[in-house]
Amino acid sequence: MWKFIVRRLVITFPQIILLSLLVFLMAEMMPGDALSGLLDPNIDPAAIEEQRIKLGLNDPWHIKYADWVAGLVQGDLGQSFKFKMPVTELIEQRLVNSFWLGVATLIFTYLIAIPLGITSGRYNDTWADQMITGYTYIGFATPLFIFALVVLWIFGFQLQWFPTSGSVEPGMVPGTFEYVLSKIQHLLLPSLSLALITTVNTVQYLRSEIIDTKQKDFIITARAKGASESRVYNRHILRNSLLPIAAFFGFEITGLIGGTVFVEQIFGYPGMGQLFLESVVGRDYSVVTSVVLLFGIASILGALISDIILSLVDPRIRIK
């Protein structure tokens, strides 16, 4: 087992290095730079060019990449031209919000998906299964940003049950009960919107696992021995069907990354996704490269977690 984990870790480090190189080169190929279109047009172009030289924006790409990597190793992600502050501090502020959004979304995802998947798989081809399957088909066909806009319009603006933007009410004192309650209220609507769409994959997968497990020989044998139906489902079918779901926990994390970009922008939730879009529009490439790199590392680590859990569930896949 430990050999498998070590080998996966050894593979992970080159992936992160390659990812950093690709992210940096793609940022370099984007048109303009942090000074493009952001300065007064009446400023002397020579002064702007002098500033570019001072900031190292005209250096060869390999020199800029080496400087960037050196900063990464020291925890220095550079300076944000748009927000006028170090990128490290900026990401620290937004990362907390995105973390809690991801945690809440995962909780809602499994709270919704597991009961629906179990019901659909256990009572397949019934009216309950047809309703749940219909929900998943609608979820597959509905773009996340459209669904989030509709949810925001209905529950935020029309019914006014939830806040429509921000992560906390202005003026709240951190650490107080009112502050925590306000954070939860601002978190519920975006996390539920994201969970209701992302949960359809888990529902369908769990349903398929249960239906497939019901037809296994050991299930038929258990029934032939006179085991009660509840014992067959709880001790055999459900236990064997839920284990692979745990193995895909890491991929759930990866899937959330793309969703949070749209959801945070729509709900005005100040997280990493919103920061990414604002930085792209403002050509703040020091922030863009840092955020994309963190997203990529999260995806790689998510796949690593899934592989480790899957190897625990099914030892046959371990690398010898």
N, C-alpha and C positions, 0 to 999 in steps of 0.2 A: 504493500500500500504506500509506504513512504517513498519507495523508488518511483512509483507513478507520480506522486505529488512533486518530487524533485525534478523529474523530467519535464513535467508540465511547466514548472517555474522556469526552468532553463529555456524552454521554448518561448515563454512569455516575454522575457527581457529583450531578445532581438525584435520581437513584434512591436514593443513599445518604441525602440530606437527607430525602426523603419517607419512607424506611425509619425513620430516627431519630424522626421525628414520630409515625409509626404505632406504633412500639414504645413510645414514652413514653406515648401516649394509652391504649394497651391496658393498660399497667401502672397508669395512673391509674384505670382503670375496674374494676380488680380489687378485691374487697372487703377492707377492713381496711388496715392499714399495718404498718410494722416494729415498732410498739409494741403491736399488737393481740395479746392472749393471751400475751405474753411476760413480763409483769411480774406481780409479786405482787398478787393481788386485794385485799390489805389496804391497798395504797398509795392515798392520797387521789386520787380521780379528777381533782381540780383540779390536783394536781401533775403528773399524766400529761398533762393538757391543756396545762399550761404548758410541758412538755417538747416537745410537738408544735409549739407556737408557736415555741419556741426553735430547733427543727430545721427550721422552715419547711414542715412537713407540711400545714399548713392554708392555705398560700398558694395563690392562683389558679394554674391549670394552666399558663398561658402564662408566668408568672413563674418557676415551677419548671422549665419547659422551657428558658427562656433561661439560667437558672443552670446547668442540666445541660449544655447545649451549650457554654457558656463553660468549664465544667470539662473537657469532652471536648477542646476545642481546646488546653487547657493540659496535657493528659495526666492530669487529675484526674478519676477516675470516682466519686468520693465515698467514703463510709465504709461498711463492711459492719457491720450491726447484729448479725448472727448470729456472724460470725467475729472481730469486734472488731479489724479491721485495714483498711487502705486497700484498696479494690477493685482498684486497679492492681497492688499487690503480690500479692494473692490470685490474680488472673488470670494473672500472670506465672508463678506456681508451677504452676498447673494447665495452662497452655497448652503447656508443654514436653511433658508427658505425652500430651496429645491430639495434638500434632504428630507425635510418634513413632508413636503408634497409627495415625494416618492414613497415614503413610509406609509402615509395615509392611503395613497393609491393602492399599494400592495395589500394593505389590510382589507380595504373594501373589495379589491379584486378577488381575494380568496374567500371572503365572507359571502360574496355573491356567487362565485363560480362553483365552489365545492357543493353546496346544497343543490344548485341547479343541475350540475353535471351528474350527481348521484341520482337525483330524481329522474332525469332524462334517460340515464343508462339502465336503471333498475326497472323502470316502467316504460321501456321503449315500445314504440308503435301504439302508444295510448294518446289520448287528447293532451295530457300534461307534457308528454314528450314532444308532440307536434307544436305546442305553444312555445316551449323552450327552444326548440330547433328553429322555429320562426323568428324568435328574438335574436338568435345568433346569426341567422341569415341577414336580418336587417342590420345588425351590428357590423357584419363584414362589408355590407354595401354602403354604409353611411360614413362619409368622410368625417374625421374627428373634428376638424375646425367648424364644419357645418353644425354638427351635433352640439358642440360647445357654445356656439353662437345662439342656437335655439334655447338651450338650457339657461344661458345668461339672460336672454330676453324674457323668458317666462318667469323663472324663479328669482331673478335679480331685479328686473325693471318693472314687470307687471305685478307679480305677487309681493315683491320686496321682502322676501323671506331671508335673503342672504345679501351681504355686501357685494358690490359690483366691481370693486378694484382695491388694490393694495393688499397688504398682509396683516395690518393691524390699524385700529382707529388712531388718528392723530391725538397726541397728548397723553396717551397711556403710559403709565410708569412701569418699566420692565420689572418682572418678578412678582407683580401683584396678581391676584386672582382675576381681576377685570382684564388685565393684559393678556393672560393665558386664554381666557374665554374669548377675547376678541381675535386672537391668533387662530383659534379653532374655528370660529365662525367664518373667517376669511379663507380658511383652508378647505372647508367642507365642499363647497360647490365645485371648484376646479378639480379636486381629487375624485369626487363622485363622477363628474363628467368624463374624466379620463378612465376611471375604472369600468364604467358601464360599457365602454367600447372595447377596451383591452381585454376584458374578461371573456369575450366570446371564444377566443382561442382555447383558453383553459377549459371552458365548458364543453366544447366539442371534443377536445382531446380526452377528457375524463369520461365523457359518454362513450366514446369509442373503446377506451380501455375496459370499461365495465362490461360492455356488450361482448367484447372479445374474450374477456376472462370467464364470462358465464358459460362459454362453450368449451372450455378446457376440460381435459379428461379428469383432472383431480376434483373439479367441481361436480361433474357427473358422478364420480365415485362417492363423494361426500353425501350427495343426495341419496344414492343407492344404499348407503349405510344407515339411512334414517335420520340424518342430521336435520334439525329444524331449519326452516327457510331463513329465519333471522340469524342463526348461527352461521349458515353458509355465506350470507352476505357480509356479516360483520367480521368473521374470522378469516374468511378466504377471499371473497371477491373484492370487498372494499379495501382490505389491507394491501392486496397485490396491485390494485388499481391506483391507489393514492401514492405509492412509492415513486413511480415515474414522474408524477406531478412535482414532487419535491426536487427532483433532479433538474427540472426546467426553471427553478427559481432564479437562477442566474440569467437566463435568457429573458425572463420577465423584466429584470432590471435593465437589460439592454433595450428592450422594446419601449420602456418608459422614456428613454432619452429623447427620441424623436417626438413623442407625444407632448412632453412638457414644453418644448419650444413653442408649439402652437397654443397650448392651453394657457401658459403664462402670459403670452402676448394678448390673447383675447380677454382674459380676466384681469389684465393689468397687475399680475402677480409678480413682484420684484424678485425673480429667481435667475438662475443661470440661462434658461431659455430666452427670457426677455433680454437679458444682457447680451446674449449672442446676436440677436436680431438688431438691437440698437447699435452694436459695434460694427456690424456689417454695413449698415446704412451710413454710419459715420466714418467708415474707412479706418476705424481704430484697430489696426491689424495686430497690435501687441495684445489686445484683449481677445480678438478673434482666434488667434493661434493658441492662446492659453486655454480658452474655453473648449475649443475643438479637441485639443490634446487631452484635456480632462475627460471629455465625453468619450473619446476613443479608449483611454485607459480604463474607464468604467466598463465599457463594452468588453474589453479583453479580460478584465477581472471577473466580469459576469460569466463569460464563457468558461473561465477557469473554475469558478465555483460550481457551475453546472457539471463540468467534467468530474470534479472531485466527488460531488454528491452522487452522480450517476455511477461512479466506480464503487461507491459504498453500497448502492442499491443492487447493482449487477456486477459482481467481481469479474465476470467473463471479459469485460471490455478493458480491463487493466493492461497496461503495456508490460510485457514480460522482459 
